Amino acid sequence: MRVEKTYSIKIILILFLFLLSNNILLAGEAGKIAGKVLDKKSREPLLGVNVIVKGTTLGAATDLGGRYFIIGVPPGTYELQASAVGYHTITISNVRIRVDLTSEINIEMESTVIETPTVIVSAEQKMVQKDITSTRKTISREDFTELPGFESTRDIFKLHGGTFISSLPQTLQLADGTQLQLRDESVKDIHIRGGRGGEILFLIDGVPVTHPIYGGHSVLELDANAVEQVELLTGAFNAEYGQAQSGVVNITTRSGGELFKGGVEYKTDNFKFLGTSYNTDYSTLYLSGPEPISRYIFPLLGINPPGKLYYFLSLNGNLTNTPYDNHRVRHKINLFGLNITERQNNLRSITGKLSWDVSPQLRMVFGYNGSKSDWTDFDWLWFFYPNNLPAYKRSNNNFNFTLKHVLSSSTYYSLSFGYLGVDFYGSLYGKNPSDFWKFYKDGIEYDYSSWKTFSNNYNVLPDSFRTTVKPPQLDPLTQFFDGQGYNTIWRNDKTSTMTFKGDFTSQIGNDHLVKTGFEVQYNDISYIDIQHGGVQLSNFGDWAFNRDTTTPAPTMPPGPFPEFSQNRWVFHVFPLSGSAFIQDKFEKEFLILNLGMRFDWVWLGKTVDSESWKKQWEEATGLESNWNKFKYKFSPRFGVSFPITERTVLFFSYGHFYQLPELQYFYRDPYSGGITGNPHLDYERTILYEFGLTHQVLNDWAIDIKSYAKDISHQVGTTQLKAALGIPVALFDNKSYGRARGLEFELEKRYSNFYSGKVTYTIQWADVYSSSAFEDYIKSLTDFPYPIRERRAGWDIRHQVIFQLSLMAMENQHFNLFGLKLPDDWNITVLSSFSTGQAYTPFTLDLAQAQKLENTATSPSISTTDLRLSKGFRLFGVRLALEVDIFNLFDQNNIQIGYGFNSATGKPFKYGDIQPGTNQFYDWYTMFRLMDPRQFSTGRYIKVGLRIDW
């Protein structure tokens, strides 16, 4: 009790000190405009010029040096207006704002003595952003509409080198053939710059939305039509960003404005003449504008609320049988009130935002992002009996509220509250483990609940009992699962995360932009993972239903249905975490500095401090339970940029990046043995160095060169133990480590003369001690020796090239081809990628040799090309666009080494392969089983669609 009270006091003191400073920052969600205003003729600076951002309440006045700055500008494209007595008002259009960056807009004004029409100029779009001190890539709403197949925020990873999305399953195969599910199968590992999967911070409008249990994985994938801008930060990002070692995905959702806007889009591959179809239907609807009730109805009732309200609403549905249809029986589901036949994957999402500009100084934003998914997996070994597998569903609900108060033209603060609820459920036919069991006494049959009542909680033994299903079993001839067995997994996770954040931002003079902020996050995590409970009793269940009268009762495992399953993990925990930081951005024409310090902390909660939990953990592991429930880290960040000329910038950045391991690694309970959580775990750490050069070669061409090095330590692995009870235990630890280094080259052509393009080349090296937290555990099951040195990571993609080319004409823009005037409003975009293969271990029967050869071979390279064709036209003021997306244009057979890959030949299994160590061919049945259809990724397929915007 005394220890707990001490840590509680520490937490309160930390929060009090940061609140007392009255300096409280929401993760980057705004940019800055700055520049000088001069007299066009005399070149003298102008004092007192009013510069405003049209359509907002933001603005500033120039000082004696003609300088001005406007902070807190949301990302997007704006018009800037400058006005002064004695001078013509000037409007600068196409001013683009990016999060955390400064858009430099210098203005020249003419005296009213000189007759001139209304002055409207377009802002110069500089290809060299001089205040960037680490790698960041931005994709806007307009980009999403131009690129092939871009439908959700995850698609941003297709554009950037050094990123890799793993296709490997989230399961473990035990020695007895039992499969354990490690994560929700819809949670994919995304690797950035040689890091492990799950090292990414996902933000929506400045509030974290990473998975509460699985750490740096996304749970909310927004529809592209709901997004204003997505930024991917992969370098030494600023101190305001934490809980990430590899990258930050910062998503800004759309807001409403003074104009009513809307649109609808539908895409499908359900046309036979298009070739391959996955029975996919994608549809979206969005609406935005002034909020009609407060704007039109309230005034009629004599109610006049202060300020103005704007809304944005988006609905999305995406249904598909995927490229790997499991051919299960399909049922009816509800999609926004419509009863339709389900597909293998069914996603529905809603995004809404209500913005209230109460006054020029006060703004409030209410946001909601929700989604619901229902799906079933494709498992090749269950190909003949897919209905014997469980089905899954997940619902996500994210609410957020932000208040922004402008104290002066140079200072504002924001407060934000966010709630993220994630419910995940998986079961066979919607049944829990107890539903499969029957109990008999004196000729009467009882189900589980009635038996517990009758037996007065195990005081009476049944005469007999049985399960109504059989465990999964392989057909001895085909080696596929037969139709008698069932996978009776039961997952029932419910998590609630509440986040409170604050910021204080102030421009001090013309050179210093100071940010400081805090975040507190409270988690309520209920995790229930009972595997094979329909066919297996726990040790406690064996005692409860099958004991003799002298047998003492074993420890009852926590959670519901304690009588079932030898592989079960249940915990209900309430960890509290938070952070604080301070950062200064110093800007001169010749030098930009980003200096920051971040403080992260976590309190693991009371669960792991209970005497019963500690006692069970000590018996399971043989170790002392003297862990520290309160953990913290300080991480310095530094970035410097040298604008050598207007067209050339050099930068260097350095930082320490800490991230909590997945929370399941702390709390997996020790009652079942096997894989056990470890509250001794500490933060994982990455130290990153980065150097960059950007140079604008011609007016529309620029080259970008980056080099980086990452030292990774304290990664989670497992240690094998045998405690006093003699039960083997795999305990999570922080012994793993790795290194990554690489070079990135990019040549960009911005849009002009009807085309734009980009080519990116990445070369990297990623070496690790282990490729996942479970790798050492897998080695122990197969008696494979532990590694003695670093070796290539499983995601080490040595060379990667991404090519993007767009040919397009805007509305009212016509291209002349040999004197022929072509129609306007069309787009042809090619997105092509090439990468060398993944590392794998060549087959050998010699374990010592296998240790030496681990991940020394490389699978065949892969390449794919996607194409988008679109043509827009106006009809009664409404824009219509016909769209065609062609994926894998050249129908390449790209290998996925996680499935059906022959490590003896380095190629996918095929008929005619020889069994290693023999001169015999594989028999037909074995080869059919080995040739998993997922051994190749998807071939060519086509989607067509119609988009309507008004």
SEGU-199927 format. One record per residue (C-alpha): x, y, z. Coordinates in steps of 0.001 Angstrom, whole numbers. Example, Ala and Ser with C-alpha at 12.3 -4.5 7.8 and 13.67 -1.06 7.14 Angstrom:
BEGIN
        xx        yy        zz
     12300     -4500      7800
     13670     -1060      7140
***
This chain:
BEGIN
        xx        yy        zz
         0         0         0
      2830      2370       863
      4553      1759     -2508
      1309      2304     -4390
       664      5556     -2514
      4214      6758     -3246
      3810      6252     -6989
       386      7880     -6969
      1918     10949     -5335
      4685     10972     -7960
      2138     10940    -10781
       113     13743     -9206
      3238     15850     -8683
      4353     15367    -12284
       962     16417    -13637
       768     19351    -11237
      4157     20717    -12264
      3293     20667    -15948
      -149     22149    -15366
      1279     24791    -13063
      3531     25968    -15866
       284     26811    -17705
      1984     25523    -20795
      -169     22811    -22101
       388     20800    -26786
     -1897     18786    -28796
       135     16637    -31195
       816     18625    -34344
     -2354     19554    -36173
     -1600     23078    -37399
       967     24978    -39428
      2261     28530    -39651
      2346     31294    -42251
      5137     33892    -42095
      6801     36382    -44372
      7483     40032    -45213
      5334     42715    -46825
      7173     45276    -48972
      6327     48310    -51073
      6660     46987    -54630
      8338     50134    -55924
     10578     51280    -53075
     11250     47807    -51614
     10711     49285    -48143
      8989     47183    -45444
      5406     48195    -44661
      4109     48616    -41117
       553     47796    -40037
      -532     45763    -43056
     -3402     43455    -42150
     -2834     39925    -43391
     -5737     37516    -42982
     -6477     33919    -43931
     -9756     34146    -45846
    -12544     31933    -44618
    -11092     31836    -41082
    -10712     34181    -38129
     -6910     34019    -38342
     -4742     36998    -39178
     -1901     39308    -38135
      -443     42772    -38697
      3079     43499    -39902
      5708     45000    -37582
      8309     47718    -38233
     10329     45346    -40373
      7283     44414    -42447
      7298     40952    -40946
      4220     38999    -39898
      3331     35499    -38730
        74     33598    -38327
       177     30494    -36152
     -2348     27731    -35576
     -3486     27403    -39200
     -5162     24014    -39899
     -3708     22079    -42852
     -5269     22733    -46217
     -5217     25227    -49091
     -6211     28836    -48431
     -6332     32361    -49800
     -4311     35047    -48027
     -5402     38674    -48183
     -3229     41714    -47405
     -4710     45210    -47029
     -3417     48601    -45888
     -4458     52232    -46188
     -3027     53726    -49371
     -2350     50360    -50998
     -4316     48064    -53251
     -5637     44977    -51499
     -3879     41873    -52750
     -5067     38256    -52590
     -2640     35347    -52700
     -4319     32091    -53720
     -3230     28473    -53410
     -1451     28911    -50062
      -812     25384    -48821
      -420     24647    -45123
      1281     21543    -43730
      1271     20414    -40126
      4201     21726    -38000
      5765     23574    -40950
      6079     27222    -41942
      4729     28429    -45283
      6754     31489    -46259
      4628     34011    -48166
      6320     37306    -49039
      4020     40018    -50393
      4617     43089    -52544
      1944     45815    -52481
      1306     48695    -54882
       205     52200    -53918
     -3334     53271    -54825
     -1731     56134    -56740
     -1030     53519    -59388
     -4205     52450    -61185
     -4520     48684    -61184
     -7325     46117    -61228
     -7968     43769    -58310
     -4692     42003    -57611
     -4835     38198    -57312
     -1639     36203    -57445
      -912     32532    -56870
      1477     31607    -54088
      4803     30263    -55250
      4922     26547    -54436
      8452     25942    -53261
      9831     22463    -53733
     12377     23017    -50966
     10835     23362    -47497
     13624     24956    -45545
     12320     24260    -42018
     12112     20478    -42383
     14596     18853    -40011
     13504     15215    -40464
     11834     13080    -43121
      8129     13671    -43603
      5849     12835    -46504
      2434     14382    -47072
      -519     13197    -49095
     -3525     15478    -49530
     -7167     14821    -50290
     -6530     15702    -53946
     -3744     13107    -54107
     -6092     10376    -52876
     -8464     11028    -55779
     -5678     10799    -58361
     -3939      7605    -57242
     -5036      4062    -58142
     -6868      2172    -55434
     -6443      4718    -52657
     -9494      4150    -50470
     -8233      4294    -46870
     -5494      5947    -44832
     -3414      2732    -44798
     -2780      3177    -48516
      -259      5951    -47805
      2361      3234    -47219
      2217      2274    -50907
      3863      5568    -51806
      6939      5632    -49656
     10159      3668    -49800
     11460      1832    -46770
      7975       618    -45779
      6813     -2990    -45874
      3407     -4477    -44966
      3759     -8053    -43769
      1397    -10724    -45066
      2398    -13283    -42425
      -344    -14776    -40215
      -765    -13682    -36599
      -693    -17256    -35275
      1713    -19697    -33642
      1889    -23388    -34547
      2641    -25457    -31435
      4488    -28761    -31482
      1257    -30743    -31048
      -304    -29027    -34064
     -2374    -26602    -31979
     -2607    -23115    -33424
     -2541    -20128    -31071
     -3841    -16776    -32223
     -1499    -13985    -31117
     -3459    -11015    -32405
     -6616    -10074    -34194
     -5888    -11256    -37771
     -6946     -7878    -39171
     -4027     -6215    -37354
     -1127     -6140    -39813
      2540     -5505    -39123
      3814     -2423    -40963
      7604     -2072    -40978
      9209      1335    -41510
     12928      1798    -42113
     13904     -1615    -40774
     11872     -1464    -37560
      9556     -4132    -36250
      5841     -4009    -36929
      3855     -2098    -34343
      6292       800    -33934
      3989      3493    -35338
      1946      6207    -33638
     -1412      6801    -35327
     -3114     10151    -34712
     -6490     11453    -35845
     -6869     15204    -35399
     -4040     15158    -32890
     -5401     12370    -30647
     -3766      8884    -30515
     -5811      5987    -31936
     -3294      3147    -31723
     -4489      -263    -30596
     -4921      -310    -26782
     -3651     -3905    -26453
     -1293     -4366    -29398
       516     -1034    -29248
      1607       695    -32447
      -998      -825    -34758
     -3922      1022    -36265
     -7522       245    -35314
     -9211      3037    -37275
     -8760      3117    -41023
    -10596      6149    -42293
    -12141      6359    -45705
    -10094      8562    -48031
    -13044     10905    -48610
    -13072     11803    -44903
     -9432     12892    -44879
     -7975     16331    -45523
     -4318     15365    -45187
     -2134     12476    -44031
      1470     12944    -42977
      3954     10109    -42551
      6913     11031    -40346
      9767      8541    -40537
     12767     10544    -39388
     13759     11990    -36008
     10363     13579    -35386
      9790     16300    -32818
      9372     15852    -29061
      5598     16309    -29259
      5356     12816    -30764
      5973      9765    -28597
      5139      6078    -28179
      6680      5381    -31588
     10081      4111    -32685
      9662      3979    -36457
      7079      6492    -37599
      4065      8690    -37032
       909      8713    -39166
      -789     12059    -38533
     -4291     12189    -40034
     -6309     15382    -40307
     -9992     14884    -41092
    -12073     17229    -43221
    -14122     20118    -41861
    -17147     21931    -43185
    -17148     25483    -44600
    -19478     28197    -45827
    -20360     26304    -49007
    -22600     23251    -49070
    -20612     20394    -50591
    -21189     16736    -51049
    -20324     13706    -53063
    -20932     10046    -53624
    -18653      7372    -55042
    -19199      3746    -55979
    -16640      1219    -57226
    -16948     -2464    -58002
    -15169     -5352    -59696
    -18438     -7231    -60316
    -18396     -7147    -64103
    -17570    -10417    -65858
    -16021     -8665    -68831
    -13389     -7199    -66479
    -11952    -10622    -65706
    -11130    -11615    -62121
    -13695    -10500    -59549
    -13505    -10680    -55760
    -17149     -9632    -55407
    -16043     -6245    -54106
    -18323     -3249    -53651
    -17021        65    -52303
    -19298      3038    -51696
    -18993      6348    -49892
    -21095      9420    -49283
    -20014     12732    -47801
    -21774     16012    -46982
    -20422     19261    -45562
    -21287     22911    -45101
    -22892     25320    -42630
    -24791     23491    -39909
    -28421     24076    -41036
    -30280     23987    -37711
    -28332     26773    -36015
    -27919     28716    -39263
    -31523     28689    -40531
    -34016     27139    -38100
    -32942     28667    -34766
    -33137     32271    -36063
    -36757     31652    -37108
    -37469     30705    -33483
    -35730     33797    -32158
    -32667     31852    -31036
    -29340     33260    -32161
    -26419     31170    -30901
    -23058     32932    -30965
    -20652     32292    -33803
    -21046     29841    -36663
    -21272     26066    -36846
    -20059     23851    -39694
    -20415     20121    -40221
    -18815     17291    -42135
    -20289     13783    -42420
    -19000     10725    -44273
    -20473      7218    -44600
    -18522      4345    -46126
    -19063       665    -46875
    -16541     -1784    -48286
    -17559     -5402    -48845
    -15382     -8066    -50465
    -14745    -11783    -50621
    -11006    -10967    -50846
     -8606    -12649    -53292
     -8744    -15762    -51088
    -12416    -16636    -50818
    -13035    -19233    -48110
    -16483    -20092    -49610
    -18285    -20147    -46283
    -22050    -19969    -46005
    -22949    -16264    -46154
    -25651    -14693    -44006
    -27496    -11364    -43990
    -26003     -8273    -42361
    -27221     -4723    -41812
    -25470     -1982    -43766
    -26801      1456    -42789
    -30330        70    -42556
    -30111     -2242    -45576
    -30163     -6031    -45188
    -27651     -7464    -47622
    -25726    -10707    -48037
    -22437    -10555    -46225
    -19056    -11066    -47842
    -15912    -12510    -46347
    -14843     -9030    -45169
    -17474     -6422    -44327
    -16514     -2915    -43237
    -18796        18    -42421
    -17541      3350    -41154
    -18830      6777    -40168
    -16857      9998    -39738
    -18439     13178    -38449
    -17164     16553    -37347
    -18987     19592    -35952
    -16922     22795    -35796
    -18175     25766    -33783
    -16438     29102    -34264
    -17884     30701    -31138
    -15884     33882    -31671
    -12696     34927    -33450
    -10816     33808    -30339
    -12672     30604    -29430
    -13278     27454    -31442
    -14706     24072    -30426
    -14668     20888    -32481
    -16652     17712    -31825
    -15553     14653    -33783
    -16591     11029    -34186
    -14939      8195    -36082
    -16569      4801    -35932
    -16317      1534    -37785
    -17681     -1972    -37614
    -16051     -4997    -39219
    -17265     -8569    -39614
    -15016    -11129    -41237
    -13892    -14724    -41475
    -10380    -15881    -42259
     -9056    -17975    -45096
     -7155    -20995    -43778
     -5865    -23321    -46485
     -5787    -26389    -44232
     -9519    -25865    -43559
    -10257    -25446    -47272
    -12830    -28272    -47400
    -14645    -27304    -44167
    -14458    -23485    -43804
    -17684    -23378    -41752
    -15873    -25192    -38911
    -13811    -22053    -38269
    -14709    -19095    -36032
    -16009    -15758    -37245
    -14837    -12382    -35961
    -16191     -8911    -35497
    -14776     -5655    -34226
    -16357     -2317    -33493
    -14420       901    -32950
    -15819      4119    -31526
    -13686      7216    -31305
    -15067     10464    -29861
    -13030     13612    -29439
    -13595     17155    -28324
    -11118     20003    -28833
    -11253     23546    -27548
     -8910     26144    -29015
     -8607     29555    -27372
     -6554     32325    -28992
     -5114     34591    -26322
     -3347     36923    -28732
     -2017     36974    -32275
      1047     35096    -31036
      -366     32764    -28399
     -3089     30147    -28139
     -3871     27043    -26142
     -5897     23920    -26852
     -7519     21315    -24667
     -8626     17968    -26018
    -10455     14933    -24709
    -10629     11686    -26648
    -12319      8352    -26115
    -11464      5184    -28035
    -13481      2041    -27510
    -12470     -1191    -29260
    -14550     -4353    -28921
    -13234     -7527    -30522
    -15148    -10805    -30535
    -14324    -14148    -32094
    -16152    -17442    -31716
    -17500    -20514    -33466
    -21177    -19916    -34310
    -21361    -17200    -31641
    -20918    -19738    -28836
    -18724    -19490    -25751
    -16677    -22500    -24492
    -19342    -23730    -22087
    -21973    -24012    -24830
    -20240    -27102    -26240
    -20330    -29183    -23023
    -23005    -31464    -21568
    -23130    -32990    -18065
    -25058    -36052    -16851
    -26296    -37040    -13395
    -28775    -39793    -12660
    -29780    -39977    -16309
    -30523    -36232    -16589
    -28644    -34008    -19050
    -27494    -30560    -17919
    -25915    -27693    -19770
    -23074    -25757    -18146
    -25076    -23120    -16301
    -27697    -25526    -14969
    -24969    -27963    -13888
    -23170    -25265    -11900
    -26430    -24494    -10146
    -27205    -28159     -9484
    -23684    -29010     -8292
    -23574    -25992     -6004
    -20296    -24868     -7571
    -18492    -28217     -7895
    -19679    -29859     -4651
    -21242    -32653     -6726
    -19447    -34591     -9463
    -21252    -35546    -12683
    -21640    -39198    -13559
    -20195    -38283    -16959
    -19673    -35332    -19230
    -18814    -34788    -22861
    -18153    -32153    -25474
    -20472    -31925    -28466
    -17600    -31173    -30853
    -14254    -32731    -31637
    -10867    -31014    -31723
     -9282    -30199    -35091
     -7726    -33285    -36606
     -5869    -33864    -39849
     -6990    -36344    -42444
     -4093    -38870    -42571
     -4233    -39020    -46362
     -4694    -35384    -47413
     -3205    -33708    -44302
     -6070    -31191    -44457
     -8368    -30815    -41456
    -11318    -33132    -41726
    -14969    -32241    -41204
    -15287    -33758    -37733
    -13160    -31234    -35862
    -13850    -27587    -35011
    -11791    -24572    -33959
    -13553    -23395    -30808
    -11563    -20275    -30044
    -13349    -17683    -27924
    -12104    -14094    -27888
    -13944    -11303    -26098
    -11827     -8170    -25710
    -13274     -4854    -24576
    -11051     -1826    -24221
    -11751      1782    -23356
     -9089      4451    -23619
     -9624      8007    -22406
     -7067     10614    -23378
     -6774     14133    -22028
     -4303     16441    -23746
     -3433     20077    -23572
     -1176     22500    -25390
       183     25966    -25125
      1805     27514    -28214
      3450     30889    -28369
      5497     32754    -30947
      8147     34653    -28990
      9483     37398    -31200
      9961     36489    -34836
     12362     33633    -34229
     11059     31307    -31510
      7935     29151    -31713
      7630     27455    -28334
      5374     24501    -27700
      4820     22618    -24504
      2196     20083    -23623
      1039     17093    -21671
     -1041     13967    -22167
     -2701     11592    -19710
     -4187      8311    -20903
     -6353      5965    -18860
     -6983      2440    -20140
     -9652       -47    -19112
     -8577     -3276    -20836
    -10476     -6523    -20600
     -8681     -9293    -22514
    -10165    -12779    -22837
     -8414    -15356    -25000
     -9630    -18924    -24483
     -8326    -21224    -27196
     -9965    -24619    -27871
    -12220    -24293    -24833
    -14898    -26291    -26589
    -12756    -29452    -26597
    -10296    -29004    -23725
    -10583    -28790    -19942
     -8255    -26695    -17849
     -6497    -28284    -14872
     -9146    -26721    -12692
    -11911    -28080    -14931
    -10418    -31563    -14760
    -10590    -31303    -10979
    -14132    -29867    -10990
    -15640    -32602    -13187
    -13291    -35581    -12991
    -11543    -35712     -9579
    -11452    -38229     -6841
    -12591    -37047     -3429
     -9064    -36630     -2037
     -7633    -34424     -4777
     -6984    -30848     -3577
     -8365    -28091     -5755
     -5820    -26449     -8075
     -5713    -22684     -8477
     -8761    -21425    -10336
     -7639    -19414    -13409
     -9120    -15926    -13721
    -11933    -14932    -16006
    -15110    -16594    -17239
    -15415    -20352    -17790
    -12316    -21260    -15731
    -13007    -24975    -16303
    -12065    -24899    -19983
     -8843    -24775    -22083
     -5183    -25365    -21372
     -4306    -22307    -23440
     -6102    -19340    -21949
     -5077    -15831    -21046
     -7423    -13497    -19235
     -6735    -10151    -17645
     -8619     -7016    -16725
     -6237     -4139    -16096
     -6274      -373    -15713
     -2877      1055    -16681
     -2340      4791    -16583
       215      6465    -18847
      1179      9922    -19912
      3771     12266    -21251
      4927     15847    -21303
      7288     17766    -23523
      8728     21139    -24301
     10021     22213    -27688
     11441     25300    -29348
     11567     25969    -33064
     14151     28651    -33791
     13904     30119    -37320
     16353     32346    -39136
     16832     32703    -42859
     20095     30794    -42633
     19342     28389    -39771
     16410     26450    -38305
     16726     24567    -35021
     14234     22162    -33455
     15148     21417    -29854
     12979     19345    -27549
     12761     17084    -24543
     10064     14497    -23885
      9064     12683    -20697
      7026      9442    -20867
      5665      7447    -17946
      3393      4498    -17197
      1793      3079    -14074
       904      -594    -14517
     -1979      -554    -12020
     -3077     -2716     -9125
     -3627     -5989    -10963
        15     -7027    -11043
       424     -5920     -7424
     -2113     -8318     -5932
      -630    -10999     -3695
     -2409    -13829     -5530
     -1106    -12663     -8935
      2437    -12266     -7614
      2383    -15659     -5916
      1158    -17409     -9059
      3723    -15559    -11187
      6590    -16563     -8860
      5466    -20205     -8881
      5230    -20167    -12687
      8580    -18475    -13327
     10709    -19134    -10236
     11631    -15438    -10220
     10985    -12637     -7763
      8010    -10351     -8324
      9858     -7206     -7269
      8921     -5143    -10306
      8508     -1420    -10430
      4920      -483    -11312
      5932      3058    -12241
      8289      3391    -15212
      9498      6513    -16984
     11908      7736    -19644
     13352     11029    -20869
     14061     11399    -24576
     15966     14310    -26139
     15257     15408    -29725
     17363     17648    -31927
     17068     18792    -35522
     18914     21452    -37506
     18356     22713    -41033
     20747     24834    -43089
     19074     26648    -46019
     22182     27162    -48140
     20230     28874    -50909
     16570     29244    -51809
     16932     25957    -53680
     19194     23917    -51404
     18729     22741    -47828
     20795     20447    -45622
     19494     18979    -42363
     20614     16707    -39551
     18503     15224    -36782
     19023     12997    -33769
     16701     11599    -31157
     15890      8971    -28565
     12532      7257    -29085
     10884      5137    -26416
      7811      2968    -26759
      5946       727    -24372
      5831     -2919    -25441
      2419     -4306    -26331
       422     -4329    -23101
      -362     -8030    -23513
      3332     -8696    -22882
      3003     -7235    -19369
      -281     -8835    -18365
      -687    -12281    -19983
     -1561    -14163    -16838
       666    -16926    -15397
     -2115    -19355    -14425
     -1956    -21517    -17561
      1810    -21688    -17971
      3118    -21512    -21529
      3472    -17869    -22578
      3491    -15592    -19535
      3456    -11821    -19142
      6254     -9981    -17380
      5697     -6735    -15435
      9498     -6375    -15263
      9471     -5271    -18914
     10842     -1838    -19704
     10374       578    -22610
     11801      -424    -26000
     14321      2113    -27338
     15535      3389    -30697
     18286      5950    -31202
     18022      7519    -34639
     20464      9617    -36662
     19402     11180    -39940
     21026     13391    -42566
     19231     14926    -45528
     19794     17090    -48591
     17111     18645    -50804
     17980     20567    -53953
     15688     22086    -56547
     17399     21373    -59852
     15072     23236    -62225
     11856     25166    -61749
      9816     21991    -61449
     12415     19356    -60556
     13978     18498    -57194
     16175     15779    -55746
     16040     14554    -52189
     18700     12414    -50483
     18380     10937    -46989
     20596      8662    -44928
     19639      7173    -41588
     20958      4856    -38896
     18943      3264    -36102
     20266      1527    -32990
     17457      -530    -31475
     17589     -2051    -28005
     15383     -3520    -25262
     13107     -5157    -27824
     10760     -7785    -26477
     11750    -11424    -26824
     11152    -14565    -24759
     13191    -16617    -22312
     12447    -20281    -21629
     12132    -21208    -17963
     11247    -24271    -15918
     10002    -23240    -12514
      9685    -25329     -9357
      6374    -26710    -10630
      8201    -28182    -13621
      5964    -26485    -16190
      7824    -24927    -19157
      7226    -21202    -19305
      8046    -18684    -22026
      8589    -15349    -20295
      8708    -12052    -22176
     11915    -10070    -21689
     13818     -7082    -23114
     16856     -8947    -24414
     16345     -8490    -28155
     18025     -5783    -30221
     18696     -4726    -33780
     20185     -2206    -36191
     18930      -559    -39331
     20576      1818    -41756
     19725      3012    -45198
     19798      5557    -47991
     16829      7101    -49777
     16979      8916    -53106
     14027     10729    -54621
     13604     12654    -57862
     10381     14645    -58077
      8715     16515    -60934
      5866     18696    -59717
      2828     19310    -61841
      3363     21498    -64871
      2884     21024    -68601
       194     18422    -67883
      2350     15942    -66012
      3998     15227    -62665
      6018     12346    -61350
      8290     10894    -58734
     10790      8062    -58497
     12140      6832    -55171
     14974      4387    -54574
     15725      2950    -51133
     18570       711    -50060
     18584      -488    -46472
     20054     -3071    -44118
     18047     -4394    -41166
     19755     -6787    -38756
     18145     -8164    -35602
     18606    -10658    -32809
     15031    -11869    -33297
     12372    -10903    -35788
      9449    -10990    -33343
      8663    -11256    -29658
      7669    -14897    -30181
     10604    -16053    -32321
     12640    -17501    -29431
      9547    -19336    -28241
      9079    -20869    -31688
     12738    -21944    -31706
     12287    -23683    -28344
      9387    -25745    -29713
     11513    -27056    -32588
     14794    -27323    -30619
     16282    -24765    -32992
     19367    -23138    -31417
     19168    -19555    -30231
     21040    -17068    -32443
     24584    -16181    -31502
     24704    -12890    -33423
     22598    -10464    -35373
     21297    -11555    -38742
     18980    -10214    -41407
     15480     -9407    -40305
     12620    -11209    -41983
     11439     -7848    -43349
     14861     -6759    -44613
     14049     -5574    -48131
     17420     -4528    -49504
     16363     -2579    -52615
     13075      -850    -53310
     11982      1389    -56189
      8668      3256    -56421
      7705      5072    -59610
      4744      7393    -59957
      3705      9275    -63111
       552     11324    -63623
      -684     12789    -66896
     -3629     15063    -66302
     -5581     18062    -67418
     -7534     20132    -64926
    -10991     21518    -65590
    -10911     24079    -68423
     -7363     23030    -69257
     -6895     21545    -72716
     -3871     19700    -74052
     -2940     20192    -77685
     -1707     17063    -79441
      -328     17843    -82875
     -2755     20727    -83156
     -5690     18674    -81885
     -7388     20166    -78814
     -8074     17337    -76331
    -10889     17391    -73744
    -10253     18749    -70266
    -10590     17143    -66794
     -8878     13769    -67174
     -6208     11827    -65339
     -3898      8901    -66102
     -1733      7813    -63177
       739      4942    -63010
      2037      3684    -59667
      4707      1036    -59977
      6955      -626    -57410
      9860     -3040    -57454
     11618     -4627    -54507
     14083     -7388    -53887
     12830    -10364    -51903
     12663    -11128    -48220
     15271    -12985    -46221
     14692    -16660    -45494
     16626    -19643    -44139
     17629    -22251    -46750
     16460    -25743    -45870
     18931    -28047    -44168
     18595    -31078    -41901
     21634    -29986    -39872
     20492    -27709    -36997
     23978    -26292    -36507
     24150    -25436    -40185
     20641    -23977    -40032
     21803    -21620    -37302
     24611    -20382    -39528
     22350    -20065    -42560
     19462    -18321    -40806
     18038    -15602    -43093
     21056    -15698    -45397
     19076    -16352    -48583
     16790    -13952    -50465
     13503    -14847    -52084
     12754    -13729    -55662
     12072    -10037    -56251
      8552     -8712    -56686
      7089     -5974    -58853
      3662     -4591    -59547
      2106     -1757    -61528
     -1257      -136    -60848
     -3037      2221    -63232
     -5834      4740    -62762
     -7863      6261    -65592
    -10482      8913    -64899
    -12502     11395    -66911
    -14613     14122    -65389
    -17329     16302    -66868
    -19918     18832    -65682
    -23650     18258    -65840
    -25974     20952    -64444
    -23201     22242    -62196
    -22410     18794    -60812
    -19086     17122    -61528
    -19223     13483    -62584
    -16141     11309    -63016
    -15780      7843    -64486
    -12936      5899    -62862
    -11059      2722    -63729
     -8431      1213    -61414
     -6307     -1624    -62794
     -4236     -3471    -60207
     -1164     -5515    -61104
     -1457     -4350    -64685
      1062     -6863    -66042
      -352     -9781    -63998
      2905    -10526    -62179
      3178    -13644    -59994
      4588    -12090    -56825
      5694    -14502    -54124
      4513    -14342    -50499
      7058    -16419    -48600
      4793    -16935    -45597
      2681    -19345    -47614
      3595    -22290    -49841
      7276    -21344    -50138
      9876    -24071    -50636
     12976    -23047    -48711
     14912    -25884    -50351
     14499    -24413    -53849
     13938    -20749    -52969
     10729    -20763    -55018
      7054    -21534    -54437
      6179    -25210    -54198
      5228    -26763    -57526
      4566    -30211    -58892
      7857    -31974    -59563
      9616    -30738    -56407
     11766    -33326    -54650
     11592    -34022    -50933
     14799    -32703    -49278
     17263    -35431    -48329
     15732    -37896    -50774
     15420    -38508    -54495
     11658    -38869    -54267
      9031    -36522    -55612
      6375    -35208    -53298
      3184    -37210    -53697
       110    -35497    -55154
     -1724    -35082    -51849
      1271    -33538    -50116
      1997    -31199    -52993
     -1621    -30055    -53182
     -1472    -29195    -49476
      1827    -27365    -49804
       640    -25243    -52728
     -1257    -22751    -50599
     -2996    -20318    -53021
     -1583    -17429    -50952
      1904    -18339    -52185
      1289    -15625    -54802
      -268    -12231    -54162
     -3205    -11067    -56255
     -3043    -11100    -60024
     -4559     -8538    -62356
     -8008     -7274    -61474
    -10025     -4191    -62318
    -12404     -1890    -60480
    -14669       584    -62221
    -16507      3392    -60524
    -18518      6578    -60719
    -17891      9648    -58591
    -20273     12602    -58245
    -19283     15833    -56475
    -21262     19012    -55975
***
